[in-house]
């Protein structure tokens, strides 16, 4: 019997969306990318879809790793990716479709919707998280999931019961989570450890309800080496470690998928190399995925798990509620005593959200519980909100009542989002992850208040006072709530501030969670806004203030205070400024290009004997002039090129701007609509001679796809296809 190899990647990002705008706002720590979703997509998720295999330092081929590895993606990151990185998103879906051809079963597994720690949740929340995830999976992958990834592999018997009831066939756990194993009839139970557990087979868990579910246990040492021991630095070494693993029917490893490319640069290339070796005719392994292996090798042995255990906390699941000693390790001297009050504070909100939903939503829904369970179909877009309400609302609801019905469901979603595991995973309360969790809690609490529920903020603050940041400048949780969470609320005043400060007669903003239109009329600012997910609209008028605020003029609020752009908070200001930059940049550069045209026409006359720099063409128009020169088909000018090479070496900002504009031109030339590969190749060669190195990643991917799995020879002559 051939040995089988299964490599699993767990891909997940915290829900980073702003609770009011439903958009990911800029995160300075993700520089040079605007936010962490974009950075990790470029460093890991997208390269795994276009992983390079090198031959003598040059790209020999490109493969879609998602075709050959088992994987799960969190619904929240896929939802973001479908809009912000659709090419990556389609590559993932294509990988699952192709895996059906390779293995007979799909590579993709479902995952807990908000990545909450299931053993710490209620039965009701457990079922909602599973159902929403299944609905999201079915919409995106076009099939029902067979496997289900538990957040942090945190597991208890009620979690397995819930998965089995939902029709899930298997999950994947750490080998240290197995407690006892036995033969098929439950005879001769034997205690096991991570070292003594046979991991080359699926097991079966018999549940108290009489249901059963399969469990795979991955190879711990090999997975540890991939995740933490820099094994991905060399593809051949990675392969040899796999080959040298103990002879067994199934060798499986599982790590965070971000190991490939984000945690370890070019780690996706090491994986691609291993996949190539495993697919070769002389490979000692046959690639497979968990679903295919389970179908062909039904479990013959039983297992009992360690209750409330996980793969990232040796104390079970205490990492998500106690100062157990497990942390990211960035500050060994810090404590995590803040974890318990953080969870308690969010549980306060969750309790009142649930109670109000149970008592009051029955007037709006025929079956409130079923409406909540089915709401995942709205979140993924498989049904629109009007169609959803038509199937769940009581008859005769007005538009206002329909908006209230949706707000009940959104209140539940925001409250559940606050329990994403990352809020407790790291070292301090003041990190972005706990702040996000508190923001979702605040949004849920605001909706609770809007729905005539109790105002529980004083109860939340009482608990948060017990949570203290290790950074004394931040203080306790109550202070963090007042100074860093509450100011994040988005309201009509802040919308008006945008209209006043940016000094435009009219401006519209469209966020996934909020759309608003700002108009200046003489001394007033009129704001019309709409919350699309709530069918909620509003309008307000504010007085334009005559004093300058942070940038431009402000507005007077109802208390007579003048508010400027500084009231928006840094993240939203950065988003707006970046949007303005992107909006006006093409127009500005088009003007520079047009104005520099006469200078370009006389470029051949710029240098006389002994001249070191041009007399004209080195001022403001130089950026447009240089891009014209790099992207033109005219002959190269040695002195001109040498001069600009020197200028760019001394001006990194200008060099970065030129590089970015050249990349945009290459992107245009190599699009399927244009296909001007010869022209693009000439630009690349000219740029390299001037030591301008545009990022060719997207260009290479397009050429590979257009060549249907190969690089045409005429293209190779013009592009220097090294890695990158």
Order of alpha helices (4+ residues) and beta strands (2+ residues): beta-alpha-alpha-beta-beta-beta-alpha-alpha-beta-alpha-beta-alpha-beta-beta-beta-beta-beta-alpha-alpha-beta-alpha-beta-alpha-beta-alpha-alpha-alpha-alpha-alpha-alpha-alpha-alpha-alpha-alpha-beta-beta-beta-beta-beta-beta-alpha-alpha-alpha-alpha-alpha-alpha-alpha-alpha
